[in-house]
Amino acid sequence: GVISQIEFVKGLRKDPALAMRLNLPTQIAQESGSRTIFQLAFGAMDKDDSKTIDLNEFLAFYAPSPHSWKVPASRGAGSFSDTEAP
C-alpha cells in the first residue's frame, strides 16, 4: 500500500506520539512553517514523485543506514562473546 500527503497529515494529527517519533509537527497549517517542514520531509521520502509514499520509501527515509550505526567504544568489532547476541 501507499500513503498520500492527506493521509499522512491525518495520521500525524491523530497520533502525536507518532509525530514526535518522526520529528514532524502534529498540526500542519496551510500558512505556517509546519507545512513547509512537512512538505520538505514528504518530498524527500517520495523518491518516485508519485505524490504517495510506499513502505520502501518510508523506511529508506527513516531507517538508519548501516553507515550511521555507531558501535559503543567499549564494544568494538569482535568483542561479543560466543553467548552474546550481536
MARKOLTI-343251 format. One record per residue (C-alpha): x, y, z; residue number from 0. Coordinates in Angstrom, 1 decimal. Layout:
(r (X,Y,Z),NUM),
...
END
This chain:
(r (0.0,0.0,0.0),0),
(r (0.8,3.7,-0.2),1),
(r (0.0,6.7,1.9),2),
(r (-0.9,10.1,0.5),3),
(r (0.0,13.5,1.9),4),
(r (-3.5,13.9,3.3),5),
(r (-3.4,10.5,5.0),6),
(r (0.0,11.3,6.4),7),
(r (-1.2,14.6,7.9),8),
(r (-4.3,13.0,9.4),9),
(r (-2.1,10.3,10.9),10),
(r (0.2,12.9,12.5),11),
(r (-2.8,14.8,13.9),12),
(r (-4.4,11.7,15.3),13),
(r (-1.2,10.3,16.9),14),
(r (1.0,12.9,18.5),15),
(r (3.4,10.2,19.7),16),
(r (3.9,9.2,16.1),17),
(r (4.6,12.7,15.0),18),
(r (7.1,13.1,17.8),19),
(r (8.9,9.9,16.8),20),
(r (9.1,11.0,13.2),21),
(r (10.2,14.5,14.2),22),
(r (7.2,16.1,12.4),23),
(r (4.6,18.6,13.6),24),
(r (1.2,17.3,14.8),25),
(r (-0.7,20.2,13.3),26),
(r (0.1,21.2,9.8),27),
(r (-1.3,24.6,8.9),28),
(r (-1.6,26.0,5.4),29),
(r (0.1,29.3,6.1),30),
(r (2.8,28.2,8.5),31),
(r (6.3,26.8,8.8),32),
(r (4.8,23.5,9.8),33),
(r (3.5,23.0,6.2),34),
(r (6.9,23.7,4.8),35),
(r (8.6,21.2,7.2),36),
(r (6.0,18.6,6.3),37),
(r (6.3,19.2,2.5),38),
(r (10.1,19.0,2.6),39),
(r (10.0,15.7,4.5),40),
(r (7.3,14.2,2.4),41),
(r (9.1,15.3,-0.8),42),
(r (12.4,13.8,0.4),43),
(r (10.6,10.5,1.1),44),
(r (8.7,10.4,-2.2),45),
(r (11.6,9.4,-4.4),46),
(r (9.5,8.5,-7.4),47),
(r (7.4,11.7,-7.3),48),
(r (4.2,9.7,-7.2),49),
(r (2.7,12.0,-4.6),50),
(r (2.4,9.0,-2.3),51),
(r (4.9,7.1,-0.1),52),
(r (5.2,3.4,-0.1),53),
(r (6.8,1.3,2.7),54),
(r (10.2,1.2,1.0),55),
(r (10.4,5.0,0.6),56),
(r (9.3,5.5,4.2),57),
(r (11.9,3.0,5.5),58),
(r (14.7,4.5,3.3),59),
(r (14.0,7.9,4.8),60),
(r (13.6,6.9,8.5),61),
(r (15.6,3.7,8.9),62),
(r (19.2,4.3,9.8),63),
(r (21.7,3.2,7.2),64),
(r (24.4,0.8,8.3),65),
(r (26.9,3.7,7.8),66),
(r (25.1,5.6,10.6),67),
(r (25.3,2.8,13.1),68),
(r (27.6,3.5,16.0),69),
(r (29.3,0.8,18.0),70),
(r (30.0,1.9,21.6),71),
(r (33.7,2.3,22.2),72),
(r (33.6,-0.4,24.9),73),
(r (32.2,-2.9,22.4),74),
(r (34.2,-2.7,19.2),75),
(r (34.1,-5.2,16.4),76),
(r (34.8,-8.7,17.5),77),
(r (34.1,-8.0,21.2),78),
(r (31.0,-10.2,21.5),79),
(r (31.4,-13.4,23.4),80),
(r (30.1,-16.6,21.9),81),
(r (27.0,-16.4,24.2),82),
(r (26.1,-12.8,23.3),83),
(r (23.8,-11.8,20.5),84),
(r (25.1,-9.1,18.2),85),
END
